[in-house]
Amino acid sequence: MEFIRYTPAHYELLLQRKEDPHFPAAFLHQPFVDWYYTQSNHCHLALFLERGTLAGCIGVDLMNFQAGEQTVSVAASNNHVAFLPGIGGLQMLYWMRAAPYTLVFGGSAETHAILRPHGWHYFPSIPVLLANRRWSQHGHPWQWRNLLKGALAHLSPVVRLAHERHAIRRQCGSASLQVCEVNQIEPEMLPTTSPFPFRFAPSVAYLRWRYDPRLPFVRYRLFFIQDGAEAVGYVILKESPEHILLSQCDGKDVQRLCGGILLAMADLTERDRLPRELHLSCSHPQMQRILLSFGFQNSFRPRPFVLGARRGGVPVTRDTRRWLVNFDWSDNGLRPPFLAQGRA
């Protein structure tokens, strides 16, 4: 068994497995694969080969978190697939050697069945909040589940944040709070202090790569939060014709960061004829109260948050209620179909 790092020259090697039921759908879009795994030193794809045949693969996204005063280097995995039996242990070992700590935010039932017996550290799951929820329907439209979903969609209040700017500023404690859309993240947008005991603290270079607004297959919108002349933080939203996702944000103040999130969503939805679904993760009670007051609702589908350690424990308290956890970490927001493939 040998392993190599993916380059664009290996794309045909990946496609050897495209008929396999476990083949990641994202791999069918080469522009995504080439960008995500070869355009930075933050993320790569390891290919495991058995006599020249693709036996498995694992993507590794290297992320820096801040836990109090300590920087915690984490490897998050993505597109972790074994096409042949017997290589799961090698893939796990490769992943755990990539950084002192490893992360799963979300993950399938199969993933957690593997992790739990190996002593990974499970934290309270992270709530997901939605507004203007779109209920997916399966089977015949007159099935009782689909009828119930239709009724819930009809009865749920429509959230139009563009009409709520004054209320947002009032509730978030500043009449001068504003957001300005920008073309790229600048150093002055990153907060130097934080009210959150645990948060993702990427470099400017990481943010410019991972949330690049010029990508053709996903659309990111970047916003600078200011209170008068004071820099408060930033908001990154992923938008498609039907959805807006809070991808990543950070700020020096809980209330004003939450206000910046809502104001950025208000700017994006101002001209919408039909309301788009608004989607974010949030474990902080103060932020939750503000978001719920503006029409967000608990999805009741929280996402598992799991850390592994190369040795010993993890330097993080178990209480996630004051953490800042955003949905679009690793490849959580990078799932097909992509914009360049049609409907997003």
MARVOKE-970410 format. One line per field, with one value per residue: residue in one letter; x, y, z of N, C-alpha, C in turn. Coordinates in steps of 0.2 Angstrom, whole numbers, plus 2048, in hexadecimal, padded with zeros to 3 digits. Layout:
N
r c(A:...)
npx c(X:...)
npy c(Y:...)
npz c(Z:...)
capx c(X:...)
capy c(Y:...)
capz c(Z:...)
cpx c(X:...)
cpy c(Y:...)
cpz c(Z:...)
END
This chain:
344
r c(M:E:F:I:R:Y:T:P:A:H:Y:E:L:L:L:Q:R:K:E:D:P:H:F:P:A:A:F:L:H:Q:P:F:V:D:W:Y:Y:T:Q:S:N:H:C:H:L:A:L:F:L:E:R:G:T:L:A:G:C:I:G:V:D:L:M:N:F:Q:A:G:E:Q:T:V:S:V:A:A:S:N:N:H:V:A:F:L:P:G:I:G:G:L:Q:M:L:Y:W:M:R:A:A:P:Y:T:L:V:F:G:G:S:A:E:T:H:A:I:L:R:P:H:G:W:H:Y:F:P:S:I:P:V:L:L:A:N:R:R:W:S:Q:H:G:H:P:W:Q:W:R:N:L:L:K:G:A:L:A:H:L:S:P:V:V:R:L:A:H:E:R:H:A:I:R:R:Q:C:G:S:A:S:L:Q:V:C:E:V:N:Q:I:E:P:E:M:L:P:T:T:S:P:F:P:F:R:F:A:P:S:V:A:Y:L:R:W:R:Y:D:P:R:L:P:F:V:R:Y:R:L:F:F:I:Q:D:G:A:E:A:V:G:Y:V:I:L:K:E:S:P:E:H:I:L:L:S:Q:C:D:G:K:D:V:Q:R:L:C:G:G:I:L:L:A:M:A:D:L:T:E:R:D:R:L:P:R:E:L:H:L:S:C:S:H:P:Q:M:Q:R:I:L:L:S:F:G:F:Q:N:S:F:R:P:R:P:F:V:L:G:A:R:R:G:G:V:P:V:T:R:D:T:R:R:W:L:V:N:F:D:W:S:D:N:G:L:R:P:P:F:L:A:Q:G:R:A)
npx c(804:803:803:7FF:7FF:7F1:7F1:7EC:7F0:7EC:7DF:7D8:7DB:7D3:7C7:7C6:7BE:7B1:7A5:7A3:799:79C:7A3:7A8:79C:7A1:7AD:7AA:7AB:7B7:7BE:7BB:7C1:7CF:7D1:7CE:7D7:7E4:7E7:7EC:7F6:7EF:7E6:7E5:7E4:7E5:7EA:7E8:7F0:7F0:7F9:7F9:7EC:7DE:7DB:7D5:7D1:7D5:7D0:7D9:7D7:7DF:7DE:7DD:7D9:7D3:7D5:7D1:7E0:7E8:7EE:7E7:7EB:7E3:7DD:7D1:7C7:7C2:7B8:7BB:7BE:7BE:7C2:7C6:7C7:7CE:7D7:7D3:7D8:7E5:7E2:7DC:7E7:7F0:7E8:7E8:7F5:7F7:7F5:7F5:7E9:7D8:7C9:7B8:7AA:79A:797:794:789:790:79E:79E:79C:7A8:7B1:7AD:7B0:7BE:7C1:7BF:7BC:7AD:7A2:794:788:786:77A:770:769:75B:753:744:742:745:73C:741:739:734:730:71E:715:709:70B:70B:716:71B:710:70F:71B:719:70F:716:71F:717:711:71B:724:728:739:740:74D:752:748:74A:755:757:751:75A:766:763:760:76C:774:77A:778:780:785:78B:78D:799:79B:7A9:7B7:7C1:7C8:7D0:7DE:7DA:7CD:7CC:7C9:7D2:7D0:7C5:7B5:7B2:7B5:7BA:7BE:7BE:7CD:7D3:7E1:7E3:7E7:7E2:7D4:7D3:7D5:7CC:7BF:7BD:7B6:7B7:7B5:7AF:7A6:79F:797:79D:79B:7A1:7A3:7A6:7A5:7A1:7A1:79D:7AC:7B3:7BA:7B1:7B0:7AE:7A3:79F:796:78E:786:778:76B:760:764:76C:77B:783:794:7A0:7A6:7AC:7AF:7B1:7A8:799:78B:78C:792:788:77F:785:785:777:775:77D:776:76A:76E:771:765:75C:756:750:743:73C:73D:74D:754:75C:76A:774:780:780:785:785:77D:778:77A:771:764:763:762:757:74D:74C:745:74C:74C:74E:756:755:75E:76C:77E:78B:79A:7AA:7BA:7CA:7DA:7EB:7F3:7EE:7E2:7D7:7DA:7CE:7BF:7B0:7A4:79A:793:797:79F:7A5:79E:79E:795:79B:7A8:7B7:7B2:7A4:79C:79E:797:790:782:78C:78E:792:78E:780:771:772)
npy c(7FA:80B:81D:82C:83E:847:84E:858:850:844:842:839:82D:82E:82D:820:819:81E:817:811:80F:816:821:832:83E:84B:84A:848:855:85C:86A:86E:864:865:873:872:869:86B:879:880:87F:87B:870:860:851:840:832:821:813:803:7F9:802:804:80D:80D:814:824:833:843:851:85F:86C:875:883:886:890:88E:895:89D:894:88E:882:875:86D:85F:85D:850:84C:845:837:828:816:80B:7FF:7F0:7F0:7FC:806:808:80D:819:820:821:829:835:838:83B:847:852:859:857:851:854:851:858:856:849:838:82A:81E:823:827:81C:816:81F:820:814:816:820:82D:83F:844:852:85C:85D:868:874:877:885:88B:895:89A:88C:87F:872:862:856:845:837:834:843:843:83C:83A:83F:849:851:856:85D:867:86E:873:87B:885:88A:890:89F:8AB:8B1:8C0:8C9:8D4:8DE:8E1:8E8:8F3:8EE:8E3:8EA:8F1:8E7:8E1:8EA:8F5:904:908:8FD:8F4:8EC:8E8:8E3:8DA:8D6:8CE:8C6:8D0:8D3:8DC:8D9:8CE:8C9:8CE:8CB:8C1:8BB:8AE:89E:893:892:892:898:89D:8A2:8B1:8AD:8A0:8A2:8AA:8A0:895:89B:8A2:8AE:8AE:8A1:895:88B:88C:899:8A5:8B3:8C1:8CA:8D9:8DD:8EC:8F8:907:90F:904:8F4:8E5:8D8:8CA:8C2:8B4:8AE:8A1:8A0:89B:898:894:894:89A:899:89B:89B:89E:8A8:8B5:8BF:8CD:8CE:8C8:8CB:8D5:8CE:8C5:8CE:8D3:8C7:8C5:8D2:8D0:8C5:8CC:8D5:8CD:8C7:8D1:8D4:8C9:8C0:8B4:8AC:8A7:898:89A:895:88F:88A:88A:88C:894:89B:8A9:8AE:8A5:8A9:8B6:8B3:8AA:8B3:8BA:8B2:8A6:894:885:877:86B:861:85F:860:854:857:853:84F:849:843:842:83D:83B:847:854:866:86D:873:86A:871:877:883:890:891:895:88F:88B:886:883:87C:873:868:86A:874:872:86A:860:863:86E:880:881:876:877:878:87E)
npz c(800:7FC:7FD:7F6:7F3:7EC:7DC:7CE:7C3:7C7:7C6:7BD:7C3:7CF:7C9:7C6:7CF:7CE:7CC:7D8:7E6:7F1:7EC:7ED:7E9:7E7:7E1:7D3:7CE:7C7:7C8:7D5:7DC:7D9:7DD:7EB:7F0:7EB:7EB:7F5:805:80F:80E:808:7FE:801:7F8:7F9:7F3:7EB:7E3:7D8:7D7:7DD:7ED:7F8:7FF:808:80D:814:81E:825:834:83F:84F:85D:86E:87B:880:879:869:85F:855:848:83F:833:82B:81B:80E:810:80C:80A:7FD:7FC:807:817:818:820:82D:829:823:82E:836:82E:82E:83B:83E:837:83F:850:855:850:847:846:83F:83F:834:82F:835:834:835:842:849:847:84E:85B:863:864:86D:86B:86E:872:870:876:86A:85C:85A:84C:843:83A:82E:824:820:815:810:80C:801:7FF:7F5:7F2:7EF:7F7:803:814:81C:813:811:81E:81F:815:81B:826:820:81B:826:82D:832:826:824:822:822:81D:820:82D:832:83B:847:849:84B:857:860:860:866:861:857:84D:847:839:829:81C:80C:805:7FA:7FE:80C:818:823:82E:830:838:849:857:864:86E:873:873:87A:872:862:850:849:83C:831:827:81A:819:81A:80E:805:807:808:7FB:7F2:7E4:7DF:7D3:7D5:7E1:7EB:7F4:800:807:816:81F:830:838:845:845:843:848:847:847:843:838:82B:822:815:80C:7FD:7F3:7E6:7EE:7FB:80A:813:822:822:828:836:840:84F:85A:864:86B:869:85F:855:852:84D:842:83A:837:831:825:81F:81D:813:808:805:802:7F5:7F2:7EB:7EE:7FE:804:80B:81B:824:831:83D:84F:860:86A:878:879:86C:866:86C:866:858:858:85B:84F:847:843:845:84F:848:84D:849:84E:84C:84E:858:858:85F:85D:864:862:86C:87D:885:87F:87D:881:888:88D:88C:880:87F:87E:873:862:855:844:835:829:828:824:817:819:813:806:7FC:7EF:7E4:7DB:7D7:7CA:7C4:7C2:7CA:7DA)
capx c(800:806:7FF:801:7FA:7ED:7F2:7E8:7F2:7E9:7D7:7D5:7DC:7CD:7C1:7C6:7B9:7AB:79F:7A3:793:79F:7A7:7A5:79A:7A4:7B3:7A8:7AC:7BF:7C0:7BA:7C6:7D5:7D2:7CE:7DD:7EA:7E8:7EF:7F9:7EA:7E2:7E7:7E0:7EA:7E7:7EB:7F1:7F1:7FC:7F7:7E4:7DC:7D8:7D1:7D4:7D2:7D2:7DB:7D7:7E3:7DA:7E0:7D4:7D6:7D2:7D4:7E6:7EC:7EC:7E6:7EB:7DE:7DC:7CA:7C7:7BC:7B8:7BF:7BB:7C2:7BF:7C8:7C7:7D5:7DB:7D0:7DD:7EB:7DF:7DB:7EE:7F2:7E4:7EA:7FC:7F7:7F5:7F5:7E2:7D4:7C3:7B2:7A4:795:799:78F:789:796:7A4:79E:79D:7AF:7B4:7AB:7B4:7C5:7C2:7BF:7B9:7A6:7A0:78D:787:785:774:76F:763:759:74D:741:744:742:73B:741:734:736:72A:718:713:704:70D:709:71B:71C:70B:711:721:716:70B:71A:722:712:70F:721:724:72E:73E:742:751:753:744:74B:75C:756:750:761:76B:760:761:774:778:77E:775:785:788:78A:791:79B:79D:7AF:7B9:7C5:7C9:7D6:7E0:7D7:7C6:7CD:7C9:7D8:7CD:7BF:7B1:7B1:7BB:7BC:7BB:7C3:7D1:7D7:7E5:7E1:7E9:7DD:7CE:7D3:7D5:7C6:7B9:7BF:7B0:7B7:7B5:7AA:7A1:79C:798:79E:79A:7A6:7A0:7AA:7A1:7A4:79C:7A0:7B3:7B6:7B9:7AE:7B1:7AC:79E:7A0:790:78E:77F:776:765:75B:767:772:77E:789:799:7A5:7A5:7AF:7AE:7B4:7A2:794:785:78D:794:782:77C:788:783:771:775:77F:771:765:770:771:75E:758:753:74D:73B:73A:742:751:755:761:76D:77A:781:781:785:786:776:777:779:76B:75F:762:760:750:749:74B:742:74F:74A:753:754:755:763:773:784:790:7A1:7AF:7C1:7CF:7E0:7F0:7F4:7EB:7DC:7D7:7DA:7C8:7BA:7AA:79E:79B:78E:79A:7A3:7A2:79F:79B:794:79F:7AF:7B9:7AE:79D:798:7A0:794:78D:784:790:78A:794:78A:779:76D:776)
capy c(800:811:823:832:844:848:854:858:84B:83E:842:833:828:82E:82B:818:817:822:813:80E:812:81B:826:838:842:851:848:849:85B:85D:870:86E:85F:868:878:871:864:86D:880:882:87A:87A:86A:85B:84A:83A:82C:81B:80F:7FC:7F7:806:805:812:809:818:82B:837:84A:854:866:86E:87B:886:888:894:88C:89A:89F:88F:88C:87B:873:867:85C:85A:84C:84C:840:832:822:810:808:7F8:7EF:7F0:802:80B:80A:811:81F:823:823:82E:83A:83A:83E:84D:858:856:856:850:856:850:85C:853:842:833:825:81A:826:828:815:814:823:81F:80F:818:825:834:843:846:858:85D:85E:86F:876:87A:889:88C:89A:898:886:87C:86B:85D:851:83F:833:837:849:843:838:83E:843:84E:856:85A:862:86C:872:876:880:88A:88E:893:8A6:8AD:8B5:8C5:8CD:8DB:8E3:8E1:8EB:8F7:8E9:8E0:8EF:8F3:8E1:8DF:8EF:8FB:907:909:8F7:8F3:8E7:8EA:8DD:8DB:8D1:8C9:8C7:8D3:8D2:8E0:8D6:8C9:8CC:8CC:8C9:8BD:8B9:8A7:89A:88F:894:891:89E:89D:8A7:8B4:8A8:89A:8A5:8AC:89A:891:89E:8A6:8B0:8AD:89A:895:886:88E:8A0:8A8:8BA:8C3:8D0:8DC:8E0:8F2:8FC:90E:90E:8FF:8EE:8E0:8D1:8C8:8BD:8B1:8AB:89D:8A1:897:89B:892:893:89E:896:89E:897:89F:8AF:8B6:8C6:8CE:8D0:8C3:8CF:8D9:8C9:8C2:8D3:8D3:8C1:8C7:8D7:8CE:8C2:8D1:8D8:8C8:8C5:8D7:8D4:8C2:8BF:8AE:8AC:8A1:895:89C:88F:890:887:88F:889:899:89D:8B0:8AF:8A2:8AD:8BB:8B0:8A8:8B9:8BD:8AD:89F:88E:880:872:865:85D:861:85D:852:85A:84E:851:844:845:83D:83A:83E:84A:85A:86C:870:871:867:875:87B:888:897:890:898:88A:88D:880:882:87A:86D:868:86A:878:871:863:861:866:874:884:880:870:878:87A:87E)
capz c(800:7FC:7FD:7F2:7F3:7E6:7D8:7C8:7BF:7CA:7C6:7BA:7C8:7D3:7C5:7C6:7D4:7CE:7CC:7DF:7EA:7F6:7E9:7EF:7E4:7E6:7DD:7CC:7CB:7C8:7CA:7DC:7DF:7D8:7E1:7F2:7F3:7E9:7EA:7FC:809:814:80D:803:7FD:801:7F5:7FB:7ED:7EC:7DD:7D3:7D7:7E2:7F3:7FC:800:80E:80D:81B:81F:82B:836:845:854:863:874:880:87E:875:863:85F:84E:847:838:832:826:816:808:813:808:808:7F8:7FD:80E:81A:818:825:832:826:822:834:838:82A:830:842:83E:834:843:856:856:84A:848:842:841:83A:833:82F:83A:833:837:84A:84B:847:852:862:867:865:873:869:873:86F:874:875:863:85B:857:845:843:833:82D:81E:81F:80F:812:807:801:7FC:7F4:7EF:7F3:7FC:809:81A:81E:80E:813:824:81D:811:820:82A:81C:81A:82C:830:830:821:827:81D:826:81A:823:834:833:841:84C:84A:84E:85D:864:861:86A:85D:852:848:844:832:825:815:808:803:7F5:801:813:81A:82A:833:831:83D:84F:85B:86B:86C:878:873:87C:86D:85B:84A:848:836:82E:821:814:819:818:807:800:808:806:7F6:7EE:7DD:7DD:7CE:7D6:7E7:7EB:7FB:800:80D:819:825:835:83B:849:843:841:84C:844:84C:841:831:829:81B:813:806:7FA:7ED:7E5:7F3:802:80C:818:826:821:82D:838:847:851:861:868:869:866:858:84F:850:849:83B:836:835:82C:81F:81C:81A:80D:803:804:801:7EF:7F1:7EA:7F3:804:804:812:81F:827:835:844:855:866:86F:87A:878:865:864:86D:861:852:858:85B:849:843:843:849:850:843:851:846:850:849:853:858:85B:85E:85E:866:860:872:882:884:87B:881:880:88D:88A:88B:879:87E:87C:86D:85C:850:83E:832:822:82A:820:811:81A:80E:7FF:7FA:7E8:7DE:7DB:7D3:7C3:7C2:7C1:7D0:7E0)
cpx c(804:801:802:7FC:7F7:7F0:7ED:7E9:7EF:7E2:7D5:7D6:7D6:7C7:7C1:7C0:7B3:7A5:79E:79D:796:7A3:7A4:7A3:79D:7AA:7B1:7A9:7B3:7C1:7C0:7C0:7CD:7D6:7D3:7D4:7E3:7EC:7EB:7F3:7F5:7E6:7E5:7E3:7E5:7E7:7EB:7EA:7F3:7F3:7F9:7F0:7E2:7D8:7D4:7D4:7D1:7D5:7D4:7DB:7DA:7E0:7DD:7DA:7D7:7D2:7D5:7DA:7EA:7E9:7EC:7E6:7E7:7DE:7D5:7CB:7C1:7BD:7BD:7BB:7C0:7BE:7C0:7C8:7CE:7D9:7D8:7D5:7E3:7E8:7DE:7E2:7F1:7EF:7E7:7F1:7FC:7F8:7F4:7EE:7DE:7CD:7BE:7AC:79E:797:793:78F:78E:79D:7A4:79E:7A4:7B3:7B3:7AF:7BB:7C6:7C3:7BB:7B2:7A4:798:78C:785:77F:774:769:761:753:74B:743:741:742:73C:73C:737:730:724:717:70D:705:70D:70F:71C:716:70C:716:71E:712:710:71E:71D:710:715:722:72A:732:740:747:753:74E:745:752:75C:756:757:766:769:762:768:778:77B:77A:779:788:786:78F:793:79D:7A4:7B1:7BE:7C6:7D0:7D8:7DC:7D0:7C6:7CD:7CF:7D6:7C7:7BB:7AF:7B6:7BE:7B9:7C1:7C6:7D6:7DB:7E1:7E2:7E4:7D6:7CD:7D2:7CE:7C0:7BA:7B8:7B1:7B6:7AF:7A4:79D:79C:798:79E:79D:7A3:7A5:7A5:7A4:79F:79F:7A7:7B6:7B4:7B7:7B0:7AF:7A7:7A0:79A:791:786:77E:76F:760:75D:76C:775:783:78F:79E:7A4:7AA:7AE:7B0:7AE:79C:78E:787:78F:78D:77E:77F:786:77C:771:778:77A:76B:767:770:769:759:754:750:745:738:73F:746:752:75C:764:773:77A:782:780:784:77F:774:775:772:764:75D:75F:759:74B:747:748:746:74C:74F:751:753:759:76A:778:789:797:7A5:7B6:7C5:7D6:7E5:7F3:7F1:7E4:7DD:7D6:7D4:7C3:7B4:7A4:79F:796:791:79F:7A0:7A4:79B:79A:799:7A6:7B1:7B5:7A6:799:79A:79E:790:785:787:78C:78C:791:783:776:771:771)
cpy c(806:817:828:838:845:84E:853:852:844:83D:83C:82D:828:82B:823:816:81A:81E:810:812:817:820:82D:83C:848:850:848:850:85D:864:871:86A:862:86E:876:86D:866:875:883:87D:879:873:866:855:845:835:826:816:808:7FA:7FB:808:809:80E:80D:81F:82E:83F:84D:85C:868:875:87D:889:88C:891:890:89D:89B:88E:885:879:86D:865:859:856:84D:847:83A:82B:81C:80C:800:7F6:7EF:7F6:807:80D:80E:818:823:825:829:835:83D:83D:844:853:855:854:855:852:853:854:85A:84C:83D:82E:820:81D:826:821:813:818:821:81A:811:81E:82C:838:846:84C:858:860:866:870:879:87E:88B:892:899:891:883:874:866:858:84B:83B:837:83D:849:83E:83D:842:849:853:85A:85F:868:871:876:87C:886:88E:891:89A:8A7:8B2:8BA:8CA:8D4:8E0:8E4:8E4:8EF:8F3:8E5:8E4:8F0:8ED:8DF:8E5:8F4:8FD:908:903:8F6:8EE:8EA:8E4:8DF:8D5:8CC:8CB:8CA:8D2:8D6:8DE:8D1:8CB:8CA:8CA:8C5:8BB:8B1:8A3:895:891:893:898:89E:8A3:8AB:8B0:8A3:89D:8A7:8A6:897:894:8A4:8A8:8AF:8A6:899:890:887:896:8A2:8B0:8BC:8CA:8D2:8DF:8E6:8F5:903:90D:908:8F8:8E9:8D9:8D0:8C3:8BB:8AD:8A7:89E:89D:89A:89A:893:899:89B:89A:89A:898:8A6:8AF:8BD:8C6:8CF:8CB:8C6:8D2:8D4:8C6:8C7:8D3:8CD:8C3:8CD:8D5:8CA:8C6:8D4:8D3:8C6:8CB:8D7:8CD:8C3:8BA:8AE:8A6:89F:898:897:891:88B:88C:88B:88E:89C:8A4:8B1:8AB:8A6:8B3:8B8:8AD:8AD:8BC:8B7:8A6:89A:889:87A:86B:85F:85F:85D:85A:856:856:850:84A:846:840:839:83E:841:850:860:870:86E:86E:86B:879:881:88F:896:894:892:88B:887:87E:881:874:86E:868:86E:877:86A:865:860:86D:879:883:87A:871:87B:879:87C)
cpz c(800:7FB:7F9:7F3:7EC:7E3:7D2:7C3:7C1:7C9:7C2:7BF:7CD:7CF:7C4:7CA:7D4:7CE:7D3:7E2:7EF:7F3:7EB:7E9:7E2:7E1:7D5:7C9:7CC:7CA:7D2:7DF:7DF:7DC:7E9:7F5:7F0:7E9:7F0:7FF:80F:814:807:803:7FD:7FD:7F7:7F5:7EE:7E5:7D7:7D3:7DE:7E7:7F7:7FC:806:80D:814:81A:825:82D:83D:849:85A:869:879:87D:879:86E:862:857:84D:840:837:82B:821:811:80A:810:808:803:7F8:804:811:81B:81D:82A:830:825:828:837:835:82D:837:843:83A:839:84A:858:850:84C:843:844:83C:83A:833:835:83A:836:83F:84D:84C:84D:85A:866:868:869:870:86E:870:874:872:86E:862:857:850:845:83B:833:826:81C:819:811:80C:807:7FD:7FB:7F1:7F3:7F8:802:80F:81C:819:80F:819:823:81A:816:824:827:81B:820:82F:82E:82B:825:822:821:823:81D:82A:836:83A:847:84E:84D:855:862:865:864:867:857:84C:845:83D:82F:81E:811:805:7FE:7F8:808:814:821:82F:834:837:844:853:862:869:873:879:875:878:867:856:849:842:834:828:81A:814:817:811:802:801:806:801:7F2:7E7:7DA:7D8:7D0:7DD:7E8:7F2:7FB:807:80F:81F:829:838:840:849:840:844:848:849:84A:83A:830:822:81A:80C:803:7F4:7EC:7EA:7FA:803:813:81B:826:827:82F:83E:848:858:866:866:866:85F:853:84D:84B:842:837:833:830:825:81B:819:814:807:801:802:7FB:7EE:7F0:7EE:7F8:803:80B:815:823:82B:83B:849:85B:86C:871:878:870:863:866:868:85A:852:858:854:844:841:847:84A:84B:846:84D:848:84D:84E:852:85C:85A:860:860:864:866:878:881:87F:87F:881:885:88A:889:885:879:87D:876:867:857:84A:839:82C:824:826:81A:813:815:807:7FC:7F3:7E9:7DF:7D6:7CB:7C0:7C1:7C8:7D6:7E6)
END
